[in-house]
């Protein structure tokens, strides 16, 4: 697997955690899902288990551990944006029928902090926690300060072939852009003018989240 941070063991451990977020897996399942050598997957999984970040279920499969719940509660208390935004984003996903994401800026990149999947079989899936560049995709452009006259930015196949998206900024109480709300999906449904399809809904959702921030 490719190194994201340059610290290979950390990247591999995070890869294990992310695949297990989808459900418990046996060692063989972990190896298949991550592409790691069996010995490496086992060594990392056991080490994470010692720290409480993983556990074994009744069938002996690896699963997320209790320490993650503790860390997650602490993170939510210190970074309430995701929890405040979730009800609004859930409504947006149900209204549009498409995948919905919330991104925040981290330096020259953007991180997905909430990702809700479309109910359609053909959908665009963005893993929570993933980092994308700022220079491609509507959310990256929003977080870079670009906003259209109607309050949204659209993109078509800027980062991934066959994918379109429309995003709008979330402003805090002093007007600073703190996040970007996105609706994304296949061009076949969103068309090459995704802003016309869902721009107003995305702008309205972003405004509601901004008001919730106080």
C-alpha positions in Angstrom: 0.0 0.0 0.0 1.1 3.6 -0.6 2.4 5.6 2.3 0.3 8.7 3.0 2.4 10.3 5.9 5.8 8.8 5.2 5.5 6.8 8.4 4.7 3.4 7.0 3.7 1.6 10.2 1.3 4.4 11.1 -0.3 4.3 7.6 -0.8 0.6 7.8 -2.3 0.7 11.3 -4.8 3.4 10.2 -5.6 1.3 7.1 -6.6 -1.6 9.5 -8.8 0.7 11.5 -10.6 2.1 8.5 -11.4 -1.3 7.0 -12.7 -2.5 10.3 -15.0 0.5 10.5 -17.0 -1.3 7.9 -17.4 -4.4 10.1 -15.4 -7.1 11.9 -13.0 -9.3 9.9 -10.9 -12.4 10.4 -7.1 -12.1 9.9 -7.6 -13.4 6.3 -10.2 -10.8 5.8 -7.9 -8.0 7.1 -5.1 -9.2 4.8 -7.4 -9.2 1.8 -9.0 -5.8 2.5 -5.7 -4.0 3.1 -3.3 -5.9 0.9 -0.8 -6.2 3.7 1.3 -9.4 4.2 -0.4 -11.8 6.6 2.4 -11.4 9.3 2.2 -7.6 9.1 -1.6 -7.5 9.4 -1.4 -9.9 12.4 1.4 -8.0 14.2 -0.4 -4.6 13.8 -3.8 -5.9 14.7 -2.5 -7.6 17.9 -0.6 -4.4 18.8 -3.7 -2.3 18.3 -5.6 -4.8 20.4 -3.2 -4.3 23.3 -3.9 -0.6 23.2 -7.6 -1.2 23.2 -8.0 0.2 19.7 -9.1 -3.2 18.5 -10.8 -6.2 20.1 -11.9 -9.7 19.2 -15.6 -10.5 18.9 -17.3 -13.8 19.9 -16.1 -15.4 16.7 -12.5 -14.4 17.1 -12.7 -11.7 14.4 -11.0 -8.4 14.8 -13.2 -5.4 15.5 -13.0 -1.8 16.7 -12.0 -1.5 20.3 -13.5 0.4 23.3 -10.6 2.9 23.4 -11.8 4.3 20.1 -15.2 5.2 21.7 -13.4 7.1 24.4 -11.3 9.0 22.0 -14.3 9.6 19.7 -16.3 11.2 22.6 -13.4 13.4 23.4 -12.9 14.4 19.8 -16.6 15.2 19.4 -16.6 17.4 22.5 -13.7 19.4 21.3 -14.7 19.5 17.6 -18.5 19.7 17.6 -18.9 20.6 13.9 -19.4 17.1 12.7 -22.1 16.2 15.3 -23.9 19.5 14.8 -23.9 19.0 11.0 -25.0 15.4 11.0 -28.8 15.9 11.2 -28.7 18.5 8.4 -26.5 16.4 6.2 -28.8 13.4 6.8 -31.8 15.5 5.6 -29.8 16.7 2.6 -28.9 13.1 1.6 -32.5 12.0 1.9 -33.7 15.0 -0.1 -31.2 14.6 -2.9 -30.8 10.9 -2.9 -27.1 11.4 -3.4 -23.9 11.0 -1.3 -23.2 13.9 1.0 -20.0 15.0 2.6 -18.6 17.6 5.0 -15.0 18.7 4.4 -12.7 20.9 6.5 -9.4 22.4 5.4 -6.1 21.0 6.7 -3.2 23.1 5.3 -3.2 22.5 1.6 -5.6 19.6 1.8 -9.2 18.9 2.8 -10.4 16.2 5.1 -13.7 14.5 5.0 -15.2 14.6 8.5 -18.7 13.3 7.6 -19.7 11.1 4.7 -23.2 9.8 4.1 -23.7 7.4 1.2 -26.5 7.5 -1.4 -29.0 4.7 -1.3 -28.4 4.1 -5.0 -26.4 1.0 -6.0 -24.3 3.2 -8.2 -22.8 5.9 -5.9 -19.7 7.9 -5.1 -18.2 6.7 -1.8 -15.9 9.0 0.1 -14.4 7.4 3.3 -14.5 9.5 6.4 -11.1 10.8 7.4 -9.7 10.7 3.9 -7.5 13.6 2.7 -8.0 15.2 -0.8 -6.1 18.1 -2.4 -7.6 21.5 -2.5 -7.0 22.2 -6.1 -9.5 19.7 -7.5 -13.2 19.2 -6.8 -15.9 21.6 -5.8 -15.3 21.3 -2.0 -11.6 22.0 -2.4 -12.3 25.1 -4.4 -14.9 26.3 -1.8 -12.3 25.9 1.0 -9.8 27.8 -1.1 -12.2 30.8 -1.1 -14.0 30.3 -4.4 -17.7 30.8 -4.3 -20.1 31.4 -7.2 -22.7 34.2 -7.4 -25.4 31.7 -6.3 -23.3 30.6 -3.3 -22.1 27.3 -4.7 -19.3 25.8 -6.8 -19.7 22.8 -9.1 -17.2 20.4 -10.6 -17.4 17.7 -13.2 -14.7 15.0 -13.5 -12.1 17.3 -11.9 -10.7 14.6 -9.6 -12.4 11.4 -10.6 -13.8 10.4 -14.0 -17.5 10.1 -14.2 -18.1 12.0 -10.9 -19.8 15.4 -10.5 -20.3 17.5 -7.3 -21.6 20.7 -6.0 -20.4 22.4 -2.8 -21.2 25.4 -0.6 -19.3 27.0 2.3 -20.2 26.8 6.0 -19.5 30.1 7.7 -19.0 30.7 11.4 -20.4 33.6 13.4 -17.7 36.0 12.1 -18.1 34.9 8.4 -15.1 32.8 8.1 -15.4 29.6 6.0 -15.0 26.7 8.4 -16.2 23.8 6.2 -17.7 22.8 2.8 -20.9 20.8 2.3 -20.9 18.7 -0.8 -23.3 16.5 -2.8 -21.6 14.2 -5.2 -22.4 11.3 -7.5 -22.3 9.9 -11.0 -22.7 12.3 -13.9 -25.5 10.2 -15.2 -27.7 11.4 -12.3 -26.1 14.8 -11.4 -25.6 15.7 -15.0 -22.8 18.1 -16.1 -24.6 20.9 -14.3 -24.9 19.6 -10.8 -25.3 23.1 -9.4 -28.6 23.5 -11.3 -29.8 20.2 -9.8 -28.7 20.6 -6.2 -27.0 24.0 -5.7 -29.8 25.6 -3.7 -30.3 22.6 -1.4 -26.5 22.5 -0.6 -26.4 26.3 0.1 -29.4 26.0 2.4 -27.8 23.0 4.3 -24.5 24.9 4.7 -26.4 27.9 6.0 -28.3 25.8 8.6 -25.0 24.3 9.8 -23.5 27.7 10.1 -26.4 28.9 12.2 -26.1 25.8 14.5 -22.5 26.8 15.2 -23.8 29.9 16.9 
